[in-house]
Amino acid sequence: MALPEDGASRIRRFCEKQVPAELLDRVRVEHRVRGRAVTIVEYQAPWNPEPSSWWIEVPQARIKYDEQTLGWTLYWFDRNSRAHRYDLVEPHQPIERLSAECDEDPTGIFKG
């Protein structure tokens, strides 16, 4: 089973709201889907202004869908880009609860 369409569209809208339009030439927040997991990634413009420079990719959060519980579980990334379950919110929550937690970021773990 793939991701529910409403969950995927909510994550897309969440990403679109993260960066003001005037900063999109320097920072973007996007999502990648792999199976039932969605990774929210921040892209930062390169320090080197050459056209061939790569944007820096920093994973912010991962949200996994469980088709048995119909809920989502939130993960954070350490400095080595390894995902760990975020234990301040119970697993198998509605997507709105997890996107709100990422947005509020009470620990500074998602947006640093």
VMD Tcl script that builds the backbone (N, CA, C; Angstrom):
set m [mol new atoms 336]
animate dup $m
set s [atomselect $m all]
$s set {name element resname resid chain x y z} {
  {N N MET 1 A 0.837 -1.189 0.000}
  {CA C MET 1 A 0.000 0.000 0.000}
  {C C MET 1 A 0.882 1.252 0.000}
  {N N ALA 2 A 0.525 2.204 -0.796}
  {CA C ALA 2 A 1.253 3.476 -0.854}
  {C C ALA 2 A 0.736 4.412 0.237}
  {N N LEU 3 A 1.325 5.580 0.281}
  {CA C LEU 3 A 0.885 6.578 1.253}
  {C C LEU 3 A -0.532 7.038 0.936}
  {N N PRO 4 A -1.316 7.353 1.969}
  {CA C PRO 4 A -2.629 7.937 1.694}
  {C C PRO 4 A -2.449 9.305 1.026}
  {N N GLU 5 A -3.253 9.580 0.036}
  {CA C GLU 5 A -3.112 10.814 -0.731}
  {C C GLU 5 A -3.251 12.056 0.137}
  {N N ASP 6 A -4.159 12.042 1.107}
  {CA C ASP 6 A -4.329 13.226 1.954}
  {C C ASP 6 A -3.093 13.475 2.813}
  {N N GLY 7 A -2.437 12.430 3.278}
  {CA C GLY 7 A -1.214 12.589 4.071}
  {C C GLY 7 A -0.080 13.155 3.242}
  {N N ALA 8 A 0.090 12.632 2.041}
  {CA C ALA 8 A 1.153 13.114 1.154}
  {C C ALA 8 A 0.924 14.576 0.778}
  {N N SER 9 A -0.311 14.947 0.513}
  {CA C SER 9 A -0.580 16.341 0.145}
  {C C SER 9 A -0.406 17.274 1.339}
  {N N ARG 10 A -0.717 16.825 2.544}
  {CA C ARG 10 A -0.493 17.651 3.740}
  {C C ARG 10 A 1.006 17.882 3.973}
  {N N ILE 11 A 1.802 16.859 3.742}
  {CA C ILE 11 A 3.255 17.003 3.897}
  {C C ILE 11 A 3.801 17.967 2.841}
  {N N ARG 12 A 3.324 17.856 1.616}
  {CA C ARG 12 A 3.750 18.766 0.552}
  {C C ARG 12 A 3.431 20.209 0.928}
  {N N ARG 13 A 2.202 20.463 1.408}
  {CA C ARG 13 A 1.817 21.822 1.811}
  {C C ARG 13 A 2.643 22.305 2.998}
  {N N PHE 14 A 2.943 21.400 3.937}
  {CA C PHE 14 A 3.784 21.746 5.086}
  {C C PHE 14 A 5.149 22.242 4.592}
  {N N CYS 15 A 5.748 21.518 3.656}
  {CA C CYS 15 A 7.060 21.898 3.121}
  {C C CYS 15 A 7.001 23.251 2.416}
  {N N GLU 16 A 5.951 23.468 1.661}
  {CA C GLU 16 A 5.815 24.727 0.916}
  {C C GLU 16 A 5.736 25.939 1.841}
  {N N LYS 17 A 5.205 25.766 3.041}
  {CA C LYS 17 A 5.027 26.878 3.986}
  {C C LYS 17 A 6.280 27.181 4.812}
  {N N GLN 18 A 7.301 26.360 4.730}
  {CA C GLN 18 A 8.455 26.495 5.612}
  {C C GLN 18 A 9.382 27.665 5.271}
  {N N VAL 19 A 9.427 28.079 4.013}
  {CA C VAL 19 A 10.379 29.108 3.600}
  {C C VAL 19 A 9.620 30.251 2.927}
  {N N PRO 20 A 9.840 31.489 3.387}
  {CA C PRO 20 A 9.203 32.630 2.715}
  {C C PRO 20 A 9.680 32.751 1.269}
  {N N ALA 21 A 8.816 33.251 0.398}
  {CA C ALA 21 A 9.117 33.334 -1.041}
  {C C ALA 21 A 10.416 34.084 -1.322}
  {N N GLU 22 A 10.718 35.112 -0.552}
  {CA C GLU 22 A 11.912 35.912 -0.817}
  {C C GLU 22 A 13.217 35.177 -0.482}
  {N N LEU 23 A 13.129 34.036 0.186}
  {CA C LEU 23 A 14.340 33.275 0.532}
  {C C LEU 23 A 14.520 32.006 -0.308}
  {N N LEU 24 A 13.607 31.745 -1.215}
  {CA C LEU 24 A 13.659 30.497 -1.969}
  {C C LEU 24 A 14.883 30.366 -2.871}
  {N N ASP 25 A 15.579 31.458 -3.141}
  {CA C ASP 25 A 16.811 31.353 -3.918}
  {C C ASP 25 A 17.971 30.879 -3.054}
  {N N ARG 26 A 17.758 30.828 -1.715}
  {CA C ARG 26 A 18.818 30.396 -0.790}
  {C C ARG 26 A 18.471 29.152 0.012}
  {N N VAL 27 A 17.175 28.910 0.227}
  {CA C VAL 27 A 16.738 27.769 1.040}
  {C C VAL 27 A 15.456 27.201 0.446}
  {N N ARG 28 A 15.374 25.869 0.413}
  {CA C ARG 28 A 14.145 25.184 0.008}
  {C C ARG 28 A 13.892 24.053 0.989}
  {N N VAL 29 A 12.644 23.743 1.215}
  {CA C VAL 29 A 12.274 22.564 1.997}
  {C C VAL 29 A 11.376 21.724 1.099}
  {N N GLU 30 A 11.792 20.475 0.902}
  {CA C GLU 30 A 11.063 19.559 0.035}
  {C C GLU 30 A 10.887 18.226 0.744}
  {N N HIS 31 A 10.146 17.337 0.135}
  {CA C HIS 31 A 9.971 16.004 0.704}
  {C C HIS 31 A 10.260 14.945 -0.356}
  {N N ARG 32 A 10.706 13.801 0.138}
  {CA C ARG 32 A 10.963 12.636 -0.717}
  {C C ARG 32 A 10.175 11.471 -0.148}
  {N N VAL 33 A 9.567 10.719 -1.021}
  {CA C VAL 33 A 8.771 9.564 -0.606}
  {C C VAL 33 A 9.500 8.297 -1.020}
  {N N ARG 34 A 9.602 7.380 -0.085}
  {CA C ARG 34 A 10.153 6.055 -0.376}
  {C C ARG 34 A 9.305 5.038 0.379}
  {N N GLY 35 A 8.510 4.300 -0.357}
  {CA C GLY 35 A 7.598 3.355 0.276}
  {C C GLY 35 A 6.581 4.101 1.125}
  {N N ARG 36 A 6.534 3.765 2.410}
  {CA C ARG 36 A 5.612 4.422 3.340}
  {C C ARG 36 A 6.310 5.455 4.215}
  {N N ALA 37 A 7.502 5.867 3.806}
  {CA C ALA 37 A 8.256 6.864 4.573}
  {C C ALA 37 A 8.431 8.141 3.754}
  {N N VAL 38 A 8.278 9.260 4.432}
  {CA C VAL 38 A 8.474 10.565 3.818}
  {C C VAL 38 A 9.598 11.262 4.567}
  {N N THR 39 A 10.603 11.719 3.851}
  {CA C THR 39 A 11.709 12.458 4.462}
  {C C THR 39 A 11.590 13.915 4.063}
  {N N ILE 40 A 11.598 14.789 5.063}
  {CA C ILE 40 A 11.568 16.231 4.833}
  {C C ILE 40 A 13.014 16.704 4.817}
  {N N VAL 41 A 13.396 17.371 3.734}
  {CA C VAL 41 A 14.785 17.749 3.508}
  {C C VAL 41 A 14.873 19.255 3.275}
  {N N GLU 42 A 15.850 19.878 3.936}
  {CA C GLU 42 A 16.142 21.288 3.676}
  {C C GLU 42 A 17.326 21.347 2.726}
  {N N TYR 43 A 17.204 22.163 1.689}
  {CA C TYR 43 A 18.286 22.382 0.741}
  {C C TYR 43 A 18.786 23.804 0.932}
  {N N GLN 44 A 20.091 23.947 1.122}
  {CA C GLN 44 A 20.706 25.252 1.319}
  {C C GLN 44 A 21.586 25.562 0.116}
  {N N ALA 45 A 21.495 26.809 -0.360}
  {CA C ALA 45 A 22.292 27.228 -1.510}
  {C C ALA 45 A 23.776 27.104 -1.181}
  {N N PRO 46 A 24.594 26.796 -2.165}
  {CA C PRO 46 A 26.037 26.662 -1.924}
  {C C PRO 46 A 26.676 28.009 -1.586}
  {N N TRP 47 A 27.741 27.945 -0.815}
  {CA C TRP 47 A 28.491 29.165 -0.497}
  {C C TRP 47 A 29.215 29.672 -1.728}
  {N N ASN 48 A 29.628 28.755 -2.569}
  {CA C ASN 48 A 30.336 29.084 -3.801}
  {C C ASN 48 A 29.288 29.428 -4.874}
  {N N PRO 49 A 29.318 30.626 -5.413}
  {CA C PRO 49 A 28.277 31.034 -6.356}
  {C C PRO 49 A 28.403 30.471 -7.771}
  {N N GLU 50 A 29.365 29.610 -8.031}
  {CA C GLU 50 A 29.513 29.039 -9.370}
  {C C GLU 50 A 28.286 28.203 -9.729}
  {N N PRO 51 A 27.867 28.241 -10.986}
  {CA C PRO 51 A 26.663 27.506 -11.398}
  {C C PRO 51 A 26.755 25.999 -11.180}
  {N N SER 52 A 27.958 25.454 -11.173}
  {CA C SER 52 A 28.101 24.003 -11.016}
  {C C SER 52 A 28.095 23.563 -9.552}
  {N N SER 53 A 27.985 24.500 -8.626}
  {CA C SER 53 A 27.988 24.155 -7.200}
  {C C SER 53 A 26.693 23.431 -6.819}
  {N N TRP 54 A 26.827 22.481 -5.917}
  {CA C TRP 54 A 25.689 21.691 -5.461}
  {C C TRP 54 A 25.047 22.341 -4.250}
  {N N TRP 55 A 23.738 22.214 -4.152}
  {CA C TRP 55 A 23.029 22.642 -2.954}
  {C C TRP 55 A 23.322 21.637 -1.844}
  {N N ILE 56 A 23.388 22.122 -0.616}
  {CA C ILE 56 A 23.637 21.274 0.545}
  {C C ILE 56 A 22.302 20.690 1.006}
  {N N GLU 57 A 22.282 19.390 1.228}
  {CA C GLU 57 A 21.066 18.675 1.601}
  {C C GLU 57 A 21.134 18.290 3.083}
  {N N VAL 58 A 20.142 18.740 3.864}
  {CA C VAL 58 A 20.111 18.450 5.299}
  {C C VAL 58 A 18.754 17.820 5.635}
  {N N PRO 59 A 18.719 16.532 5.993}
  {CA C PRO 59 A 17.434 15.929 6.362}
  {C C PRO 59 A 16.935 16.522 7.682}
  {N N GLN 60 A 15.656 16.867 7.727}
  {CA C GLN 60 A 15.072 17.457 8.930}
  {C C GLN 60 A 14.267 16.448 9.730}
  {N N ALA 61 A 13.430 15.687 9.051}
  {CA C ALA 61 A 12.543 14.749 9.747}
  {C C ALA 61 A 12.142 13.639 8.799}
  {N N ARG 62 A 11.725 12.535 9.379}
  {CA C ARG 62 A 11.145 11.436 8.602}
  {C C ARG 62 A 9.826 11.085 9.275}
  {N N ILE 63 A 8.835 10.823 8.458}
  {CA C ILE 63 A 7.519 10.446 8.950}
  {C C ILE 63 A 7.143 9.151 8.258}
  {N N LYS 64 A 6.854 8.114 9.053}
  {CA C LYS 64 A 6.509 6.814 8.480}
  {C C LYS 64 A 5.048 6.494 8.743}
  {N N TYR 65 A 4.410 5.973 7.712}
  {CA C TYR 65 A 3.002 5.607 7.784}
  {C C TYR 65 A 2.867 4.128 8.114}
  {N N ASP 66 A 1.959 3.808 9.036}
  {CA C ASP 66 A 1.669 2.423 9.407}
  {C C ASP 66 A 0.261 2.104 8.934}
  {N N GLU 67 A 0.149 1.237 7.943}
  {CA C GLU 67 A -1.159 0.952 7.368}
  {C C GLU 67 A -2.061 0.145 8.298}
  {N N GLN 68 A -1.506 -0.508 9.314}
  {CA C GLN 68 A -2.343 -1.246 10.260}
  {C C GLN 68 A -3.040 -0.310 11.243}
  {N N THR 69 A -2.302 0.698 11.727}
  {CA C THR 69 A -2.898 1.628 12.688}
  {C C THR 69 A -3.460 2.870 12.003}
  {N N LEU 70 A -3.121 3.045 10.723}
  {CA C LEU 70 A -3.504 4.225 9.945}
  {C C LEU 70 A -2.945 5.500 10.566}
  {N N GLY 71 A -1.821 5.359 11.246}
  {CA C GLY 71 A -1.177 6.501 11.887}
  {C C GLY 71 A 0.255 6.677 11.402}
  {N N TRP 72 A 0.868 7.754 11.855}
  {CA C TRP 72 A 2.209 8.142 11.427}
  {C C TRP 72 A 3.126 8.225 12.634}
  {N N THR 73 A 4.422 7.942 12.424}
  {CA C THR 73 A 5.425 8.027 13.479}
  {C C THR 73 A 6.517 8.970 13.008}
  {N N LEU 74 A 6.995 9.808 13.926}
  {CA C LEU 74 A 7.963 10.863 13.615}
  {C C LEU 74 A 9.369 10.442 14.027}
  {N N TYR 75 A 10.343 10.768 13.180}
  {CA C TYR 75 A 11.759 10.480 13.424}
  {C C TYR 75 A 12.569 11.755 13.230}
  {N N TRP 76 A 13.683 11.851 13.943}
  {CA C TRP 76 A 14.616 12.966 13.784}
  {C C TRP 76 A 15.944 12.401 13.310}
  {N N PHE 77 A 16.825 13.276 12.805}
  {CA C PHE 77 A 18.121 12.847 12.288}
  {C C PHE 77 A 19.244 13.376 13.168}
  {N N ASP 78 A 20.240 12.509 13.416}
  {CA C ASP 78 A 21.421 12.957 14.154}
  {C C ASP 78 A 22.428 13.570 13.181}
  {N N ARG 79 A 23.581 13.957 13.695}
  {CA C ARG 79 A 24.574 14.649 12.860}
  {C C ARG 79 A 25.147 13.758 11.761}
  {N N ASN 80 A 24.948 12.448 11.884}
  {CA C ASN 80 A 25.409 11.508 10.864}
  {C C ASN 80 A 24.283 11.098 9.913}
  {N N SER 81 A 23.192 11.837 9.960}
  {CA C SER 81 A 22.012 11.585 9.121}
  {C C SER 81 A 21.372 10.234 9.380}
  {N N ARG 82 A 21.443 9.775 10.617}
  {CA C ARG 82 A 20.755 8.548 11.016}
  {C C ARG 82 A 19.434 8.931 11.681}
  {N N ALA 83 A 18.370 8.248 11.290}
  {CA C ALA 83 A 17.043 8.547 11.824}
  {C C ALA 83 A 16.822 7.829 13.154}
  {N N HIS 84 A 16.183 8.544 14.091}
  {CA C HIS 84 A 15.827 8.001 15.414}
  {C C HIS 84 A 14.384 8.385 15.707}
  {N N ARG 85 A 13.658 7.489 16.344}
  {CA C ARG 85 A 12.268 7.813 16.676}
  {C C ARG 85 A 12.219 8.973 17.653}
  {N N TYR 86 A 11.373 9.922 17.367}
  {CA C TYR 86 A 11.170 11.098 18.209}
  {C C TYR 86 A 10.224 10.680 19.331}
  {N N ASP 87 A 10.714 10.648 20.573}
  {CA C ASP 87 A 9.925 10.070 21.657}
  {C C ASP 87 A 9.082 11.065 22.453}
  {N N LEU 88 A 9.028 12.314 22.033}
  {CA C LEU 88 A 8.178 13.279 22.732}
  {C C LEU 88 A 6.738 13.259 22.221}
  {N N VAL 89 A 6.504 12.515 21.151}
  {CA C VAL 89 A 5.161 12.315 20.617}
  {C C VAL 89 A 4.980 10.817 20.419}
  {N N GLU 90 A 3.863 10.292 20.877}
  {CA C GLU 90 A 3.586 8.866 20.718}
  {C C GLU 90 A 3.536 8.484 19.239}
  {N N PRO 91 A 3.918 7.251 18.924}
  {CA C PRO 91 A 3.805 6.802 17.530}
  {C C PRO 91 A 2.338 6.659 17.105}
  {N N HIS 92 A 2.129 6.522 15.809}
  {CA C HIS 92 A 0.811 6.262 15.214}
  {C C HIS 92 A -0.160 7.420 15.426}
  {N N GLN 93 A 0.328 8.613 15.197}
  {CA C GLN 93 A -0.472 9.833 15.344}
  {C C GLN 93 A -1.008 10.292 13.989}
  {N N PRO 94 A -2.010 11.176 14.014}
  {CA C PRO 94 A -2.438 11.802 12.754}
  {C C PRO 94 A -1.316 12.687 12.211}
  {N N ILE 95 A -1.265 12.832 10.909}
  {CA C ILE 95 A -0.204 13.613 10.280}
  {C C ILE 95 A -0.210 15.061 10.764}
  {N N GLU 96 A -1.369 15.608 11.073}
  {CA C GLU 96 A -1.469 16.994 11.545}
  {C C GLU 96 A -0.711 17.181 12.864}
  {N N ARG 97 A -0.775 16.195 13.723}
  {CA C ARG 97 A -0.080 16.271 15.021}
  {C C ARG 97 A 1.434 16.308 14.809}
  {N N LEU 98 A 1.934 15.504 13.895}
  {CA C LEU 98 A 3.376 15.434 13.672}
  {C C LEU 98 A 3.904 16.664 12.932}
  {N N SER 99 A 3.140 17.165 11.972}
  {CA C SER 99 A 3.587 18.375 11.285}
  {C C SER 99 A 3.572 19.564 12.241}
  {N N ALA 100 A 2.622 19.605 13.161}
  {CA C ALA 100 A 2.594 20.674 14.172}
  {C C ALA 100 A 3.812 20.579 15.078}
  {N N GLU 101 A 4.202 19.378 15.450}
  {CA C GLU 101 A 5.384 19.191 16.309}
  {C C GLU 101 A 6.647 19.649 15.582}
  {N N CYS 102 A 6.756 19.313 14.300}
  {CA C CYS 102 A 7.909 19.762 13.506}
  {C C CYS 102 A 7.919 21.278 13.382}
  {N N ASP 103 A 6.750 21.844 13.195}
  {CA C ASP 103 A 6.636 23.292 13.035}
  {C C ASP 103 A 7.006 24.030 14.325}
  {N N GLU 104 A 6.488 23.531 15.454}
  {CA C GLU 104 A 6.794 24.152 16.753}
  {C C GLU 104 A 8.243 23.886 17.151}
  {N N ASP 105 A 8.728 22.704 16.878}
  {CA C ASP 105 A 10.103 22.285 17.137}
  {C C ASP 105 A 10.562 22.685 18.544}
  {N N PRO 106 A 9.898 22.188 19.595}
  {CA C PRO 106 A 10.214 22.614 20.951}
  {C C PRO 106 A 11.632 22.264 21.418}
  {N N THR 107 A 12.256 21.276 20.795}
  {CA C THR 107 A 13.596 20.866 21.204}
  {C C THR 107 A 14.684 21.442 20.295}
  {N N GLY 108 A 14.307 22.042 19.171}
  {CA C GLY 108 A 15.292 22.539 18.214}
  {C C GLY 108 A 15.955 21.420 17.426}
  {N N ILE 109 A 15.361 20.253 17.446}
  {CA C ILE 109 A 15.988 19.096 16.813}
  {C C ILE 109 A 15.698 18.999 15.317}
  {N N PHE 110 A 14.604 19.599 14.844}
  {CA C PHE 110 A 14.249 19.497 13.438}
  {C C PHE 110 A 14.828 20.623 12.599}
  {N N LYS 111 A 14.787 21.818 13.128}
  {CA C LYS 111 A 15.267 22.967 12.356}
  {C C LYS 111 A 16.560 23.539 12.904}
  {N N GLY 112 A 17.046 22.947 13.990}
  {CA C GLY 112 A 18.315 23.367 14.575}
  {C C GLY 112 A 18.248 24.720 15.145}
}
mol reanalyze $m
mol bondsrecalc $m
mol representation Tube
mol addrep $m
